[in-house]
Amino acid sequence: MIWADYLEGYKSYLQLEKSLSGNTVEAYLKDISKFTDYLANQGFSKKPMDVTQAKIREFINFINENGMSASSQARALSGIKSFFKYLLIHDKIDKDPSAMIETPKIGRKLPVALSPDEINNLVNAVELGSETGYRNKAILEVLYSCGIRVSELVGLRLTDVHFTENFIKVQGKGNKERLIPFGKKAKDAIQAYIHNYRGTLKIDKKDENILFLNRRGKKMTRVMIFTIIKDLAIKIDLQKNISPHTFRHSFATHLMEGGADLRAIQDMLGHESISTTEVYTHLDKEYLKDTILRFHPRS
């Protein structure tokens, strides 16, 4: 199929016009590749403008029949819709074949959150006597205290951390910047890491301003952060499937349960839409019961 030029233009559109991060761009392109692979296997050797609504529906039915979850189907369709929207905007097609296709219905799944005790147990499981102990503790404290994404964590720079004002500057999705305050535990952990570990490394020149570094003095990867957290969960026998994102969920959940304003949580998480943040309005029954008993006039 002669799709390469169109996909290259689409990639530039996502990067330059939509200002999406590298990881998001790759996710969109991966979704499109699933669709083009399907078309190729079906013997479809035409250009994108020859794709019909029926072909897209066939693909959605195919991935559904092959056991793909509703959320994954929705994401794949989102990528396809985004691609054809690009073609329409740039006058490559006259009509969008994906426009009338509805996204598969998915139930809103409540995110897994850790309790404060579970957070403490994970942090306390870090061995400060080990070579990377101070770094790993600082990573956990920042993830929980600031609720940032793992991609934002690995991209944090030394100059983004303001110890006097106690906040970090984060560059999130779409290169949008936001300021997030941090508490004493996170501050102490970062300073201990810089003094006891980072300052002892031979740092790669291009990563001199990156906060969290590996043993070779280079920027850490997201996979490394996942591994650190998984290993700690195994160490304390935590019976939950967790990831760096779990700390973000826990951050938001604990703020919500503590009575924080939803808009403030939205700002700190960097959510563009308040509806994304509203998933954190799930609270335990005891908290809801206590709220009703304390504040409802008929209680």
N, C-alpha and C positions, 0 to 999 in steps of 0.2 A: 504493500500500500504506500501511496505517495503522501505520507503524513508528516514527514520530518520537518519541512519548512513551516508548516502550520503550528506544529508543537513547539518549535523554536520561538516563533512569534508569540505564542501563548505564554511560554516561560518568561519572556521579556515583559509581557503585559503584567504578569503576576508580580514580578520583581520590581518593575519601575512604576507602573501605574497604580497597582494595588498595594505596593510597599509591603509585601508579605515576607516573612522570614524564610531563610533557606530551607528549614525543615518543613514548613507549610507548603512551599513550592514543590518540594520533592514528593510530599504526600499527594498533592493534586495530580502531578505527573504520573505517579504510580497508579492512581485510580484510572486515569485515561489509558495507561498501558494495559490494564486488565480488559478494558473494553476493546482496544485495538487487537489484542491477542485473540479475543473471542471472535471478532470479525474475520481475522485472518484464518482461523480454524474453520470458519464457515465458508471460506472461499470468497469472501467479499474483498475485492481488490480495487475499490473505487476511492474517490476523494471524500473528505469530511462532508462537503456540501451535498453528497449523494446519500448520506445517512438519513433514514426515515424514522419517524416515531415508532413504527412497528419494529425496526431493528433494535432500538433502545429497549423497548418493552421485552423483546425476546431475550436480551442480555440480562435484564433484571429478573425475569423468570428463571433463566439459567442459573444465576448465582443463588437464587432462592432455593431452587431444587437441589443444589449442591451443598446445602446446609449453611450458607453464610448467614450470620445473625442479622436481625433487622437494622441494628445500628451500623453494621458494616455495609449493608445494602444502601442505607441512607447516605453514607459517606461517599460510596462509589458513585451514586446518582448525583450527589452534590458536585463532584468533580466533573462529571459529564456535562451537567447544566452550566457550570462555570466556563467550560471550554466552548460550548456552543454560544454562550452569551458573548464571549470574546469575539467569536467569528461574526456574530450579528453586529456588534458595535463597530467592528472594523470593516464592515461591508463585504465580508467574504461569503455570507449567505443572506438570502432574502427573508427566510423564515426559520425560527428556532424549533427543531423537531422535538426538543426536550421540554418545551415550555408547558405543555399540558399534562405532563407525567407527574403524578403525585408522589411525594416522598413516602416510603413505607412507614407505617405507624410504629413508633417505638415508645415503650413505657419509660418514663423518667426514672432512672435507677438512682437510688440514694447512694451517695458516695460512702465508702468505708472510712470511718474516722477512728483514731486511737483515743483512748482516755488519757488524761494528764499523767496517770500512773504508768501507763504503757510507754508514753513518751519518755518519762524519766528513766524507766528501766532500760530503754534503748540507749539513751545518752550515757547512763551509768555503766553500760556494758562495754563502752569504748575504753580500751586500755591506754592510758596516757603514757605509760612507759614504753609503748611500742613506737616504732619509727614514725608512723603516720597518725598516731592517736590524737594529738592536738588538732591536726587538720580535720579528721573525721568528726570530732566533737563539734568543732566550729561549723562544719557543714550541716549537721543535724540542728544545731541551735539556730542557724540562719533560716533553714527551711521552715522550721516551726515558728520562729519569732516573726518572720516576715511573709510567709505564705507565698513565696515566689515559685515560679515554674523551674524545673530542672535545667531547661535551656537558658533561663535567665541566671541561674546560679553559676553555671560553668562560664558564663560570659561576664560575670562581675569583675570590675576592675578595682584596683587599690584606690584610685581616685574617685570611685563611686561611693566609698565608705567615709562618712563624715562623723568622726568620733565626738567632736565637740557638740554638734547639734543632735547626735544620736539618730541618724537616719541614713538609709542607703538610697542611691539613685538607680533605678532599674530601667533597662530598655526592653520593653515587652513586644508583643505582636504588633506588626505594622510600624516598627521602630518608634512606638510611642513611649515616652518617658514618664515615670511616676516616682514619687518619693514615698518611702515607707519607713516609719520609725521603728527602732529596735530597742529592746530592754537591756538591763545590766548583764544578764546571763549571756546573751548573744555578743554583747560588746566585749565582755571579759574573755569569752572563748575565741573571738577573732584576734584580739590582741595577744593572747597566749600562743595561738597558732603562728602569728607573724613572728613573735619573739623566739619561740622554741623550735620551730620547724622551717617555716618559709625562709627565715633569715639565714638558714644553714645551707640552702640549696644553691647549686650552680644553675642560674636561671637562663633559659633560652632567650636570646635577645628579643625575638618577636613577642614573647609572652611576659616581658618585664613588668607590665602593668596589670596582668591578670592576677586576681586574688588567690584562687585555689589552684594549686599546682600538683602534678604527680612527682614521683621520685626523681624523674629526669629533668625537673624544672620546667615542664611544659604544661600547657592548658589541659585540664582534665576533660574526659569525655562523659557524655550522659550515661553510657554503659557502666563506667567506673562507679558513678554515684549509685546506680541501681544495685551493683554488686555489693558495695559497702553496706547498704541498708538490708539487703537480703541476708547477708552473712550475720549481721547483728540480730535480725529476727530469729534466725536459726539458733543463735547462741543463747537467747533468752527463752527459746521454745515458745515464741509468739504464734498463736494459732490463728493468724490472719494473713491473708495474702496482701502484702504491702509493697509500696513503691515510693519514690520520692514524692509523687503526687498525693500520697496519703497524708503527708505532713501538711500540704496545702489545704486538703480537706479538713484536717484537724484544726488548723489555724482558723479557718472560717467558721467551723462548727462551734468551737469554743468561744469565739468572739460573739457569735449569735446567741449562744446560751447564756453568755454573760450580760446580754442586753445591748450589744453594740448596734448602731444604726446600720440598716441594710445598705444605704448609699455609701457610707464610709467603708464598709466591707467591699462593696463593688469597686470603689476607687483603689483600695489597697491590692485587690486581686487583679486589677487591670481588665475587668470585664467591660466590653463595649455595651452590652445590654443588661439591664437590671434583671431580666427574666433568667439569665444564666446564673446570677447570684442567688435567685430565689430558691434554688434547690437546697440551700443551706438553712432554709427556714424549718427543716425537719428537726424537731427537738424531742428529747426523751419525754415519756408520759408524765413522769414526776415533775419535770420542769413546767409542763403545760398545766398540770393540776395545781401546782403551787401558784402559778400566775393567776389562774381563774379564782382560786380561793382568796387571794390577796386583793384583787382589783375588781372583780365583777360585783355589781351592786346587789345581785340576788344570791351571792355566795353565803 
